[in-house]
């Protein structure tokens, strides 16, 4: 097993690929209600891809003699940097380092920059529920936007707000228990009055600020060395963009994925997005959907800080969680002891009252006898 981990590590580092990870404490497409501890720093990478052979559409008899089929590719990759800033707050900065645009500037390097400020780890219901809020920015530093097979990118300064709610079956060992996660958010593409790219060849001015409702649902089941995950995510436009925008329809994907936890400081993700929303809306010139039918995701997560591997080893994690559990039960015992002390004081007062009433009764009888 140790040799397997070493081989996996060598393979990962040699390819330096990554999954559709969101930074902070997250699944593949779903944020959790928790954030990094102060001082924690992680580097993640992101690569996902889709490909399809685009052949001639129509009757074979009408196929031109000089026609050749094209193999369509859509690949994107991000570098994701996540920092634990303060208690209950972390920051993620993710520059897109590669994006197929299907245009003259095919690779669109450098691409856009994504920034997320997240406040979370607000515990409720006996630490079973965690709540977080996020502010998301997309800075349009890439040359080309509004490219096919992807969610809409206007090229403007896009922004949005979202909330994340997580439920853990075990409040004392959340990372080792099954958990459920829900994200709900609003997003503004902020493109009114801006020239939007058309295949990197021409531009058209947008007359609207398109907005959308974003959602994600995730389930995670941890094992000793693997995390099994299932998610569903998508968007629904509140204000649709202009008709010349490629990806202007709603979409929903379902994503099964697995995380291999090779070391306490390194893990690898593998998953696939499967589109479950309608494919009725396709490009008019090619027989391909506006959103890809599927996307393969590969991922890498490296914990850089804290430097000590032992500090976050499974043994240390269990010890810290055990200490928290002991403190919890100690607080319960202390509360119970306080309640028992109160009851003892009440019992003592009742006994003293009964004794006083008995003494008064005896005095009363003495007085009555002396009066006679």
BALOBA-1460 file (C-alpha; in Angstrom, 3 decimals):
// residues 372
<rec num="1" residu="x" x="0.000" y="0.000" z="0.000"/>
<rec num="2" residu="x" x="2.891" y="2.365" z="0.760"/>
<rec num="3" residu="x" x="4.412" y="1.630" z="-2.664"/>
<rec num="4" residu="x" x="1.019" y="2.345" z="-4.271"/>
<rec num="5" residu="x" x="0.936" y="5.737" z="-2.594"/>
<rec num="6" residu="x" x="4.444" y="6.559" z="-3.827"/>
<rec num="7" residu="x" x="3.586" y="5.554" z="-7.421"/>
<rec num="8" residu="x" x="0.392" y="7.602" z="-7.329"/>
<rec num="9" residu="x" x="2.329" y="10.588" z="-6.001"/>
<rec num="10" residu="x" x="4.918" y="10.328" z="-8.778"/>
<rec num="11" residu="x" x="2.187" y="10.038" z="-11.404"/>
<rec num="12" residu="x" x="0.302" y="13.019" z="-10.061"/>
<rec num="13" residu="x" x="3.298" y="15.285" z="-9.787"/>
<rec num="14" residu="x" x="4.497" y="14.355" z="-13.261"/>
<rec num="15" residu="x" x="1.178" y="15.330" z="-14.855"/>
<rec num="16" residu="x" x="0.201" y="18.108" z="-12.404"/>
<rec num="17" residu="x" x="-3.459" y="17.860" z="-13.277"/>
<rec num="18" residu="x" x="-6.367" y="18.852" z="-11.054"/>
<rec num="19" residu="x" x="-10.082" y="18.507" z="-10.367"/>
<rec num="20" residu="x" x="-12.931" y="20.961" z="-10.575"/>
<rec num="21" residu="x" x="-12.264" y="21.977" z="-7.005"/>
<rec num="22" residu="x" x="-13.577" y="25.137" z="-5.401"/>
<rec num="23" residu="x" x="-10.905" y="25.739" z="-2.802"/>
<rec num="24" residu="x" x="-11.567" y="25.982" z="0.934"/>
<rec num="25" residu="x" x="-13.329" y="22.950" z="2.453"/>
<rec num="26" residu="x" x="-15.328" y="21.647" z="-0.512"/>
<rec num="27" residu="x" x="-16.358" y="18.736" z="-2.662"/>
<rec num="28" residu="x" x="-15.839" y="18.823" z="-6.429"/>
<rec num="29" residu="x" x="-18.612" y="21.359" z="-7.172"/>
<rec num="30" residu="x" x="-20.164" y="21.952" z="-3.759"/>
<rec num="31" residu="x" x="-18.869" y="24.152" z="-0.976"/>
<rec num="32" residu="x" x="-19.306" y="22.995" z="2.625"/>
<rec num="33" residu="x" x="-20.321" y="25.124" z="5.582"/>
<rec num="34" residu="x" x="-16.784" y="24.950" z="6.995"/>
<rec num="35" residu="x" x="-13.656" y="27.028" z="6.315"/>
<rec num="36" residu="x" x="-9.904" y="26.620" z="6.787"/>
<rec num="37" residu="x" x="-8.334" y="27.217" z="10.181"/>
<rec num="38" residu="x" x="-6.202" y="30.405" z="10.373"/>
<rec num="39" residu="x" x="-2.761" y="29.851" z="8.822"/>
<rec num="40" residu="x" x="-3.759" y="26.927" z="6.629"/>
<rec num="41" residu="x" x="-2.648" y="27.177" z="2.978"/>
<rec num="42" residu="x" x="-3.470" y="24.723" z="0.202"/>
<rec num="43" residu="x" x="-2.609" y="24.561" z="-3.484"/>
<rec num="44" residu="x" x="-4.985" y="22.782" z="-5.827"/>
<rec num="45" residu="x" x="-5.038" y="22.380" z="-9.583"/>
<rec num="46" residu="x" x="-7.922" y="21.960" z="-11.954"/>
<rec num="47" residu="x" x="-8.324" y="20.186" z="-15.246"/>
<rec num="48" residu="x" x="-11.479" y="18.917" z="-16.909"/>
<rec num="49" residu="x" x="-12.120" y="18.026" z="-20.522"/>
<rec num="50" residu="x" x="-14.713" y="17.012" z="-23.103"/>
<rec num="51" residu="x" x="-14.212" y="15.743" z="-26.639"/>
<rec num="52" residu="x" x="-16.411" y="14.632" z="-29.543"/>
<rec num="53" residu="x" x="-16.008" y="13.846" z="-33.211"/>
<rec num="54" residu="x" x="-18.038" y="16.391" z="-35.221"/>
<rec num="55" residu="x" x="-18.978" y="14.718" z="-38.501"/>
<rec num="56" residu="x" x="-21.106" y="15.982" z="-41.404"/>
<rec num="57" residu="x" x="-24.729" y="16.764" z="-40.480"/>
<rec num="58" residu="x" x="-27.238" y="15.768" z="-43.141"/>
<rec num="59" residu="x" x="-27.637" y="13.277" z="-45.935"/>
<rec num="60" residu="x" x="-24.415" y="11.442" z="-46.945"/>
<rec num="61" residu="x" x="-25.282" y="12.200" z="-50.593"/>
<rec num="62" residu="x" x="-24.907" y="15.916" z="-49.881"/>
<rec num="63" residu="x" x="-21.552" y="15.566" z="-48.165"/>
<rec num="64" residu="x" x="-18.902" y="17.678" z="-50.009"/>
<rec num="65" residu="x" x="-16.018" y="15.766" z="-51.505"/>
<rec num="66" residu="x" x="-13.456" y="17.891" z="-49.656"/>
<rec num="67" residu="x" x="-15.210" y="17.535" z="-46.277"/>
<rec num="68" residu="x" x="-13.132" y="16.270" z="-43.354"/>
<rec num="69" residu="x" x="-14.432" y="15.480" z="-39.875"/>
<rec num="70" residu="x" x="-13.223" y="17.547" z="-36.927"/>
<rec num="71" residu="x" x="-12.421" y="16.351" z="-33.450"/>
<rec num="72" residu="x" x="-13.809" y="18.933" z="-31.004"/>
<rec num="73" residu="x" x="-11.935" y="19.413" z="-27.739"/>
<rec num="74" residu="x" x="-12.836" y="21.483" z="-24.724"/>
<rec num="75" residu="x" x="-10.249" y="21.629" z="-21.933"/>
<rec num="76" residu="x" x="-9.831" y="24.029" z="-19.016"/>
<rec num="77" residu="x" x="-7.444" y="24.185" z="-16.088"/>
<rec num="78" residu="x" x="-7.167" y="26.399" z="-12.994"/>
<rec num="79" residu="x" x="-4.570" y="26.949" z="-10.302"/>
<rec num="80" residu="x" x="-6.351" y="27.309" z="-6.940"/>
<rec num="81" residu="x" x="-4.783" y="28.945" z="-3.876"/>
<rec num="82" residu="x" x="-6.721" y="28.855" z="-0.587"/>
<rec num="83" residu="x" x="-5.694" y="30.669" z="2.611"/>
<rec num="84" residu="x" x="-7.120" y="30.492" z="6.130"/>
<rec num="85" residu="x" x="-7.200" y="34.206" z="7.010"/>
<rec num="86" residu="x" x="-8.925" y="34.563" z="10.377"/>
<rec num="87" residu="x" x="-11.166" y="32.464" z="12.551"/>
<rec num="88" residu="x" x="-14.251" y="31.705" z="10.415"/>
<rec num="89" residu="x" x="-12.813" y="33.287" z="7.236"/>
<rec num="90" residu="x" x="-10.726" y="32.046" z="4.301"/>
<rec num="91" residu="x" x="-9.828" y="33.361" z="0.855"/>
<rec num="92" residu="x" x="-9.476" y="31.523" z="-2.474"/>
<rec num="93" residu="x" x="-7.751" y="32.958" z="-5.560"/>
<rec num="94" residu="x" x="-7.948" y="30.829" z="-8.721"/>
<rec num="95" residu="x" x="-6.395" y="32.063" z="-11.981"/>
<rec num="96" residu="x" x="-7.489" y="30.106" z="-15.055"/>
<rec num="97" residu="x" x="-4.288" y="28.992" z="-16.707"/>
<rec num="98" residu="x" x="-5.755" y="27.303" z="-19.786"/>
<rec num="99" residu="x" x="-9.066" y="27.370" z="-21.683"/>
<rec num="100" residu="x" x="-10.033" y="26.054" z="-25.107"/>
<rec num="101" residu="x" x="-12.072" y="28.756" z="-26.867"/>
<rec num="102" residu="x" x="-12.526" y="27.160" z="-30.327"/>
<rec num="103" residu="x" x="-11.263" y="30.460" z="-31.780"/>
<rec num="104" residu="x" x="-8.040" y="31.962" z="-33.136"/>
<rec num="105" residu="x" x="-6.736" y="32.471" z="-29.576"/>
<rec num="106" residu="x" x="-7.319" y="28.800" z="-28.871"/>
<rec num="107" residu="x" x="-5.677" y="28.571" z="-25.444"/>
<rec num="108" residu="x" x="-6.762" y="31.977" z="-24.039"/>
<rec num="109" residu="x" x="-3.659" y="32.273" z="-21.841"/>
<rec num="110" residu="x" x="-3.822" y="33.889" z="-19.357"/>
<rec num="111" residu="x" x="-7.490" y="33.412" z="-18.522"/>
<rec num="112" residu="x" x="-9.866" y="34.915" z="-15.984"/>
<rec num="113" residu="x" x="-9.215" y="35.170" z="-12.243"/>
<rec num="114" residu="x" x="-11.748" y="33.801" z="-9.724"/>
<rec num="115" residu="x" x="-11.836" y="35.119" z="-6.139"/>
<rec num="116" residu="x" x="-13.966" y="33.787" z="-3.276"/>
<rec num="117" residu="x" x="-14.143" y="35.247" z="0.229"/>
<rec num="118" residu="x" x="-15.843" y="32.739" z="2.506"/>
<rec num="119" residu="x" x="-17.064" y="33.140" z="6.060"/>
<rec num="120" residu="x" x="-18.150" y="29.914" z="7.709"/>
<rec num="121" residu="x" x="-17.757" y="27.181" z="10.326"/>
<rec num="122" residu="x" x="-20.678" y="28.670" z="12.231"/>
<rec num="123" residu="x" x="-21.881" y="25.636" z="14.178"/>
<rec num="124" residu="x" x="-25.476" y="24.946" z="15.158"/>
<rec num="125" residu="x" x="-27.606" y="22.064" z="16.431"/>
<rec num="126" residu="x" x="-24.896" y="20.569" z="18.613"/>
<rec num="127" residu="x" x="-22.209" y="20.988" z="15.900"/>
<rec num="128" residu="x" x="-24.116" y="18.868" z="13.419"/>
<rec num="129" residu="x" x="-24.975" y="21.851" z="11.197"/>
<rec num="130" residu="x" x="-22.441" y="24.319" z="9.764"/>
<rec num="131" residu="x" x="-23.324" y="27.521" z="7.911"/>
<rec num="132" residu="x" x="-21.186" y="29.612" z="5.524"/>
<rec num="133" residu="x" x="-21.613" y="32.608" z="3.250"/>
<rec num="134" residu="x" x="-19.543" y="33.458" z="0.160"/>
<rec num="135" residu="x" x="-18.830" y="36.434" z="-2.070"/>
<rec num="136" residu="x" x="-17.626" y="35.391" z="-5.544"/>
<rec num="137" residu="x" x="-15.833" y="37.512" z="-8.151"/>
<rec num="138" residu="x" x="-14.733" y="36.696" z="-11.703"/>
<rec num="139" residu="x" x="-12.280" y="39.206" z="-13.183"/>
<rec num="140" residu="x" x="-12.334" y="39.084" z="-16.988"/>
<rec num="141" residu="x" x="-8.570" y="39.150" z="-17.590"/>
<rec num="142" residu="x" x="-8.777" y="36.600" z="-20.430"/>
<rec num="143" residu="x" x="-8.757" y="37.807" z="-24.027"/>
<rec num="144" residu="x" x="-11.681" y="35.674" z="-25.249"/>
<rec num="145" residu="x" x="-15.048" y="35.085" z="-23.550"/>
<rec num="146" residu="x" x="-18.447" y="33.634" z="-24.438"/>
<rec num="147" residu="x" x="-16.892" y="30.393" z="-25.700"/>
<rec num="148" residu="x" x="-18.929" y="27.208" z="-26.434"/>
<rec num="149" residu="x" x="-19.570" y="24.096" z="-24.279"/>
<rec num="150" residu="x" x="-19.155" y="26.083" z="-21.022"/>
<rec num="151" residu="x" x="-21.161" y="28.192" z="-18.625"/>
<rec num="152" residu="x" x="-21.485" y="31.791" z="-19.823"/>
<rec num="153" residu="x" x="-18.560" y="34.172" z="-19.263"/>
<rec num="154" residu="x" x="-19.207" y="37.798" z="-20.240"/>
<rec num="155" residu="x" x="-15.698" y="39.204" z="-19.784"/>
<rec num="156" residu="x" x="-16.969" y="41.878" z="-17.381"/>
<rec num="157" residu="x" x="-16.354" y="42.004" z="-13.628"/>
<rec num="158" residu="x" x="-18.862" y="39.325" z="-12.621"/>
<rec num="159" residu="x" x="-19.981" y="38.895" z="-9.013"/>
<rec num="160" residu="x" x="-22.319" y="36.838" z="-6.886"/>
<rec num="161" residu="x" x="-23.279" y="35.737" z="-3.396"/>
<rec num="162" residu="x" x="-24.015" y="32.259" z="-2.080"/>
<rec num="163" residu="x" x="-24.677" y="30.340" z="1.109"/>
<rec num="164" residu="x" x="-23.616" y="26.832" z="2.103"/>
<rec num="165" residu="x" x="-25.240" y="24.554" z="4.688"/>
<rec num="166" residu="x" x="-23.676" y="21.260" z="5.811"/>
<rec num="167" residu="x" x="-25.040" y="18.467" z="8.000"/>
<rec num="168" residu="x" x="-22.684" y="15.910" z="9.602"/>
<rec num="169" residu="x" x="-23.925" y="12.670" z="11.121"/>
<rec num="170" residu="x" x="-21.138" y="12.697" z="13.727"/>
<rec num="171" residu="x" x="-20.629" y="16.138" z="15.315"/>
<rec num="172" residu="x" x="-17.351" y="15.061" z="16.986"/>
<rec num="173" residu="x" x="-15.566" y="13.560" z="13.959"/>
<rec num="174" residu="x" x="-17.074" y="15.433" z="10.986"/>
<rec num="175" residu="x" x="-14.310" y="14.481" z="8.548"/>
<rec num="176" residu="x" x="-14.882" y="10.799" z="9.306"/>
<rec num="177" residu="x" x="-18.686" y="10.772" z="9.084"/>
<rec num="178" residu="x" x="-21.181" y="10.919" z="6.240"/>
<rec num="179" residu="x" x="-22.315" y="14.440" z="5.411"/>
<rec num="180" residu="x" x="-24.837" y="16.335" z="3.276"/>
<rec num="181" residu="x" x="-24.258" y="19.765" z="1.717"/>
<rec num="182" residu="x" x="-26.460" y="22.406" z="0.062"/>
<rec num="183" residu="x" x="-25.426" y="25.555" z="-1.855"/>
<rec num="184" residu="x" x="-27.768" y="28.303" z="-3.026"/>
<rec num="185" residu="x" x="-26.579" y="31.473" z="-4.738"/>
<rec num="186" residu="x" x="-27.242" y="34.459" z="-6.990"/>
<rec num="187" residu="x" x="-24.851" y="35.593" z="-9.731"/>
<rec num="188" residu="x" x="-24.633" y="38.695" z="-11.975"/>
<rec num="189" residu="x" x="-22.694" y="38.669" z="-15.268"/>
<rec num="190" residu="x" x="-22.691" y="42.511" z="-15.255"/>
<rec num="191" residu="x" x="-22.311" y="42.854" z="-19.043"/>
<rec num="192" residu="x" x="-24.823" y="45.629" z="-19.915"/>
<rec num="193" residu="x" x="-23.173" y="48.069" z="-22.337"/>
<rec num="194" residu="x" x="-20.162" y="45.793" z="-22.821"/>
<rec num="195" residu="x" x="-18.987" y="44.311" z="-26.127"/>
<rec num="196" residu="x" x="-19.323" y="40.524" z="-25.865"/>
<rec num="197" residu="x" x="-17.084" y="38.227" z="-27.962"/>
<rec num="198" residu="x" x="-18.545" y="36.221" z="-30.848"/>
<rec num="199" residu="x" x="-16.159" y="33.289" z="-31.456"/>
<rec num="200" residu="x" x="-13.176" y="35.623" z="-31.006"/>
<rec num="201" residu="x" x="-13.929" y="37.111" z="-34.454"/>
<rec num="202" residu="x" x="-16.391" y="39.937" z="-33.803"/>
<rec num="203" residu="x" x="-18.260" y="41.514" z="-30.885"/>
<rec num="204" residu="x" x="-21.802" y="42.653" z="-30.090"/>
<rec num="205" residu="x" x="-22.907" y="45.052" z="-27.396"/>
<rec num="206" residu="x" x="-25.079" y="43.584" z="-24.658"/>
<rec num="207" residu="x" x="-28.180" y="45.474" z="-23.545"/>
<rec num="208" residu="x" x="-28.859" y="43.460" z="-20.375"/>
<rec num="209" residu="x" x="-27.205" y="42.370" z="-17.167"/>
<rec num="210" residu="x" x="-27.915" y="38.656" z="-17.124"/>
<rec num="211" residu="x" x="-28.403" y="37.080" z="-13.699"/>
<rec num="212" residu="x" x="-28.823" y="33.489" z="-12.591"/>
<rec num="213" residu="x" x="-29.726" y="31.277" z="-9.658"/>
<rec num="214" residu="x" x="-27.021" y="28.737" z="-8.830"/>
<rec num="215" residu="x" x="-27.444" y="25.571" z="-6.797"/>
<rec num="216" residu="x" x="-25.495" y="22.495" z="-5.731"/>
<rec num="217" residu="x" x="-26.274" y="19.454" z="-3.583"/>
<rec num="218" residu="x" x="-23.585" y="17.073" z="-2.369"/>
<rec num="219" residu="x" x="-23.229" y="13.859" z="-0.359"/>
<rec num="220" residu="x" x="-19.920" y="12.553" z="1.010"/>
<rec num="221" residu="x" x="-19.213" y="9.143" z="2.548"/>
<rec num="222" residu="x" x="-15.650" y="8.810" z="3.935"/>
<rec num="223" residu="x" x="-13.617" y="5.613" z="4.147"/>
<rec num="224" residu="x" x="-10.108" y="5.134" z="5.538"/>
<rec num="225" residu="x" x="-8.273" y="6.125" z="2.344"/>
<rec num="226" residu="x" x="-11.119" y="7.205" z="0.041"/>
<rec num="227" residu="x" x="-14.023" y="9.648" z="0.042"/>
<rec num="228" residu="x" x="-17.043" y="8.634" z="-2.053"/>
<rec num="229" residu="x" x="-19.044" y="11.627" z="-3.294"/>
<rec num="230" residu="x" x="-22.180" y="12.324" z="-5.312"/>
<rec num="231" residu="x" x="-23.249" y="15.815" z="-6.382"/>
<rec num="232" residu="x" x="-25.790" y="17.626" z="-8.528"/>
<rec num="233" residu="x" x="-25.260" y="21.235" z="-9.589"/>
<rec num="234" residu="x" x="-26.507" y="23.735" z="-12.137"/>
<rec num="235" residu="x" x="-27.859" y="27.193" z="-12.940"/>
<rec num="236" residu="x" x="-31.218" y="28.691" z="-13.848"/>
<rec num="237" residu="x" x="-31.237" y="32.122" z="-15.505"/>
<rec num="238" residu="x" x="-33.322" y="34.813" z="-13.841"/>
<rec num="239" residu="x" x="-32.493" y="37.346" z="-16.584"/>
<rec num="240" residu="x" x="-31.282" y="35.605" z="-19.739"/>
<rec num="241" residu="x" x="-28.351" y="37.061" z="-21.707"/>
<rec num="242" residu="x" x="-28.600" y="38.257" z="-25.304"/>
<rec num="243" residu="x" x="-29.522" y="35.784" z="-28.034"/>
<rec num="244" residu="x" x="-25.981" y="35.826" z="-29.473"/>
<rec num="245" residu="x" x="-24.596" y="34.303" z="-26.257"/>
<rec num="246" residu="x" x="-23.664" y="30.649" z="-26.718"/>
<rec num="247" residu="x" x="-24.572" y="29.218" z="-23.306"/>
<rec num="248" residu="x" x="-27.828" y="31.004" z="-22.504"/>
<rec num="249" residu="x" x="-29.893" y="27.979" z="-21.458"/>
<rec num="250" residu="x" x="-30.261" y="26.440" z="-18.006"/>
<rec num="251" residu="x" x="-28.260" y="23.310" z="-17.216"/>
<rec num="252" residu="x" x="-27.911" y="20.586" z="-14.570"/>
<rec num="253" residu="x" x="-25.085" y="18.078" z="-14.112"/>
<rec num="254" residu="x" x="-24.765" y="15.047" z="-11.831"/>
<rec num="255" residu="x" x="-21.221" y="14.232" z="-10.667"/>
<rec num="256" residu="x" x="-20.081" y="10.986" z="-9.040"/>
<rec num="257" residu="x" x="-16.493" y="11.287" z="-7.835"/>
<rec num="258" residu="x" x="-13.882" y="9.706" z="-5.593"/>
<rec num="259" residu="x" x="-11.028" y="11.224" z="-3.581"/>
<rec num="260" residu="x" x="-7.934" y="9.168" z="-2.808"/>
<rec num="261" residu="x" x="-6.239" y="10.411" z="0.379"/>
<rec num="262" residu="x" x="-2.679" y="9.270" z="-0.316"/>
<rec num="263" residu="x" x="-1.182" y="11.274" z="2.573"/>
<rec num="264" residu="x" x="-2.461" y="13.706" z="5.169"/>
<rec num="265" residu="x" x="-1.091" y="16.527" z="3.001"/>
<rec num="266" residu="x" x="-1.965" y="15.208" z="-0.465"/>
<rec num="267" residu="x" x="-5.089" y="13.810" z="-2.125"/>
<rec num="268" residu="x" x="-6.254" y="13.112" z="-5.669"/>
<rec num="269" residu="x" x="-9.766" y="13.511" z="-7.143"/>
<rec num="270" residu="x" x="-11.401" y="11.722" z="-10.045"/>
<rec num="271" residu="x" x="-14.952" y="12.375" z="-11.246"/>
<rec num="272" residu="x" x="-17.219" y="12.810" z="-14.238"/>
<rec num="273" residu="x" x="-19.934" y="15.401" z="-14.902"/>
<rec num="274" residu="x" x="-23.001" y="13.933" z="-16.624"/>
<rec num="275" residu="x" x="-25.476" y="16.417" z="-18.077"/>
<rec num="276" residu="x" x="-29.069" y="15.529" z="-17.133"/>
<rec num="277" residu="x" x="-30.719" y="18.708" z="-18.439"/>
<rec num="278" residu="x" x="-32.228" y="18.976" z="-21.911"/>
<rec num="279" residu="x" x="-30.076" y="18.816" z="-25.058"/>
<rec num="280" residu="x" x="-32.718" y="20.442" z="-27.271"/>
<rec num="281" residu="x" x="-30.697" y="23.638" z="-27.617"/>
<rec num="282" residu="x" x="-27.804" y="22.976" z="-29.993"/>
<rec num="283" residu="x" x="-25.608" y="25.125" z="-32.183"/>
<rec num="284" residu="x" x="-27.208" y="25.963" z="-35.521"/>
<rec num="285" residu="x" x="-24.058" y="25.251" z="-37.550"/>
<rec num="286" residu="x" x="-22.863" y="22.061" z="-35.882"/>
<rec num="287" residu="x" x="-24.614" y="19.104" z="-34.317"/>
<rec num="288" residu="x" x="-23.182" y="19.690" z="-30.837"/>
<rec num="289" residu="x" x="-24.907" y="20.792" z="-27.600"/>
<rec num="290" residu="x" x="-24.273" y="24.212" z="-26.103"/>
<rec num="291" residu="x" x="-23.236" y="22.423" z="-22.898"/>
<rec num="292" residu="x" x="-21.122" y="19.297" z="-23.166"/>
<rec num="293" residu="x" x="-22.810" y="15.925" z="-22.575"/>
<rec num="294" residu="x" x="-20.105" y="15.006" z="-20.078"/>
<rec num="295" residu="x" x="-16.830" y="16.260" z="-18.615"/>
<rec num="296" residu="x" x="-14.025" y="14.265" z="-17.039"/>
<rec num="297" residu="x" x="-12.410" y="15.831" z="-13.951"/>
<rec num="298" residu="x" x="-8.981" y="15.139" z="-12.480"/>
<rec num="299" residu="x" x="-7.738" y="16.694" z="-9.286"/>
<rec num="300" residu="x" x="-4.821" y="17.331" z="-6.979"/>
<rec num="301" residu="x" x="-4.760" y="18.919" z="-3.502"/>
<rec num="302" residu="x" x="-1.522" y="19.755" z="-1.657"/>
<rec num="303" residu="x" x="-1.488" y="21.143" z="1.872"/>
<rec num="304" residu="x" x="1.470" y="23.535" z="2.185"/>
<rec num="305" residu="x" x="0.848" y="25.008" z="5.661"/>
<rec num="306" residu="x" x="1.043" y="24.160" z="8.502"/>
<rec num="307" residu="x" x="4.464" y="22.715" z="7.731"/>
<rec num="308" residu="x" x="4.309" y="19.911" z="10.292"/>
<rec num="309" residu="x" x="2.747" y="16.811" z="8.801"/>
<rec num="310" residu="x" x="2.178" y="15.371" z="12.272"/>
<rec num="311" residu="x" x="0.054" y="18.328" z="13.285"/>
<rec num="312" residu="x" x="-2.736" y="17.222" z="10.974"/>
<rec num="313" residu="x" x="-2.047" y="13.494" z="10.947"/>
<rec num="314" residu="x" x="-5.041" y="11.203" z="11.429"/>
<rec num="315" residu="x" x="-3.809" y="10.376" z="14.938"/>
<rec num="316" residu="x" x="-3.532" y="14.042" z="15.915"/>
<rec num="317" residu="x" x="-6.884" y="14.789" z="14.313"/>
<rec num="318" residu="x" x="-8.550" y="12.002" z="16.252"/>
<rec num="319" residu="x" x="-6.838" y="13.153" z="19.452"/>
<rec num="320" residu="x" x="-8.063" y="16.725" z="19.004"/>
<rec num="321" residu="x" x="-11.570" y="15.550" z="18.173"/>
<rec num="322" residu="x" x="-11.470" y="13.176" z="21.169"/>
<rec num="323" residu="x" x="-10.409" y="16.037" z="23.428"/>
<rec num="324" residu="x" x="-13.309" y="18.115" z="22.143"/>
<rec num="325" residu="x" x="-15.629" y="15.224" z="22.856"/>
<rec num="326" residu="x" x="-14.239" y="14.850" z="26.388"/>
<rec num="327" residu="x" x="-14.696" y="18.581" z="26.981"/>
<rec num="328" residu="x" x="-18.276" y="18.309" z="25.759"/>
<rec num="329" residu="x" x="-19.105" y="15.494" z="28.164"/>
<rec num="330" residu="x" x="-17.289" y="17.277" z="30.977"/>
<rec num="331" residu="x" x="-19.486" y="20.312" z="30.433"/>
<rec num="332" residu="x" x="-22.560" y="18.055" z="30.590"/>
<rec num="333" residu="x" x="-21.310" y="16.491" z="33.851"/>
<rec num="334" residu="x" x="-20.614" y="19.928" z="35.315"/>
<rec num="335" residu="x" x="-24.102" y="21.101" z="34.405"/>
<rec num="336" residu="x" x="-25.553" y="17.956" z="35.929"/>
<rec num="337" residu="x" x="-23.464" y="18.428" z="39.078"/>
<rec num="338" residu="x" x="-24.709" y="22.000" z="39.312"/>
<rec num="339" residu="x" x="-28.272" y="20.752" z="38.976"/>
<rec num="340" residu="x" x="-27.645" y="18.076" z="41.617"/>
<rec num="341" residu="x" x="-26.145" y="20.697" z="43.939"/>
<rec num="342" residu="x" x="-29.213" y="22.862" z="43.473"/>
<rec num="343" residu="x" x="-31.452" y="19.880" z="44.238"/>
<rec num="344" residu="x" x="-29.386" y="19.121" z="47.334"/>
<rec num="345" residu="x" x="-29.796" y="22.699" z="48.513"/>
<rec num="346" residu="x" x="-33.547" y="22.491" z="47.933"/>
<rec num="347" residu="x" x="-33.749" y="19.203" z="49.823"/>
<rec num="348" residu="x" x="-31.738" y="20.754" z="52.667"/>
<rec num="349" residu="x" x="-34.023" y="23.783" z="52.802"/>
<rec num="350" residu="x" x="-37.094" y="21.530" z="52.814"/>
<rec num="351" residu="x" x="-35.628" y="19.462" z="55.660"/>
<rec num="352" residu="x" x="-34.749" y="22.594" z="57.648"/>
<rec num="353" residu="x" x="-38.247" y="23.922" z="57.063"/>
<rec num="354" residu="x" x="-39.782" y="20.658" z="58.272"/>
<rec num="355" residu="x" x="-37.563" y="20.760" z="61.360"/>
<rec num="356" residu="x" x="-38.529" y="24.373" z="62.029"/>
<rec num="357" residu="x" x="-42.231" y="23.528" z="61.637"/>
<rec num="358" residu="x" x="-41.769" y="20.609" z="64.026"/>
<rec num="359" residu="x" x="-40.060" y="22.862" z="66.581"/>
<rec num="360" residu="x" x="-42.840" y="25.426" z="66.242"/>
<rec num="361" residu="x" x="-45.418" y="22.716" z="66.787"/>
<rec num="362" residu="x" x="-43.615" y="21.575" z="69.960"/>
<rec num="363" residu="x" x="-43.424" y="25.163" z="71.259"/>
<rec num="364" residu="x" x="-47.104" y="25.590" z="70.526"/>
<rec num="365" residu="x" x="-47.967" y="22.492" z="72.566"/>
<rec num="366" residu="x" x="-45.744" y="23.687" z="75.455"/>
<rec num="367" residu="x" x="-47.462" y="27.072" z="75.460"/>
<rec num="368" residu="x" x="-50.902" y="25.427" z="75.428"/>
<rec num="369" residu="x" x="-49.958" y="23.163" z="78.371"/>
<rec num="370" residu="x" x="-48.610" y="26.114" z="80.374"/>
<rec num="371" residu="x" x="-51.817" y="28.058" z="79.679"/>
<rec num="372" residu="x" x="-53.924" y="25.274" z="81.099"/>
